Amino acid sequence: MATLIGGLAVSHVPAIGNAIANKRQGEDYWRPFFDGLGPARDWIQAQKPDVAVVLYNDHGLNFFLDKMPTFAVGAAESYANADEGWGLPVLQPFKGDPAFSWRLIEALFAADFDLTTCQEMRVDHGFCIPLSLFWPDGPPPVATVPISFNTVQHPIPSAKRCHHLGETLGRAIEADPSDKRVVVIATGGLSHQLEGERAGFMNPEFDRLCLDKLVSDPKALTSYTGRELVGLAGSQGTEVLMWIAMSATMTHGRKLVHQNYHIPISNTAAAVLAIENA
């Protein structure tokens, strides 16, 4: 059977990708964020996963407001990156694992999740930046399964629904007949708002509550409605839904490996979290 080794979560701000491309990690502005990645990076590289299931939100590269699936799962041989207009370098395609993807898809459908399945799928900075952060020396040595969450076009899925998806996904991974070692990566957030009267809004108190509960009791975060999450974390802070789903995949409890929290990175409360499937 497959082994779910643990989970990672990290912010995916496009400016992070520009900092990587321009080798600015050591500058005063960037150092607290990049230095805070070290223990999580060391842990995942030591674990040597075969597959990374990446929970992210598409920003218009693959889906747009006219067609926005609630959940979309990739089942392709590879996933191409493309120019989004942020000035980020276009990365080489990421390797997929269609057979593994389809087994996860079938398990999610069996649990009454209505998914969009994608045998062709382009992946944006929300998917690419975390992989570059955790494997900075080149293309990640893992197959990938992208799972896109709608955190953009309201109504968005509830925190309770995302938690349930995570629980189902964790069981499906551990029931898989392969001997693969699997890590689940969540991306985005934490609190931030990029537009309107509250542009620049961040909420460190709520972020630290989330970081605590993601380890100790992620189900406690499922009481918040989408509207409440916007109020507490900003209109883009709803990306915490992917973090909730990642935490919920852990089938045997959660052991904290590392966390780091830093304000600001491009008007975003940036964080990293690594947990073991205890």
Order of alpha helices (4+ residues) and beta strands (2+ residues): beta-alpha-alpha-alpha-beta-beta-beta-beta-alpha-beta-alpha-beta-alpha-beta-alpha-alpha-alpha-beta-beta
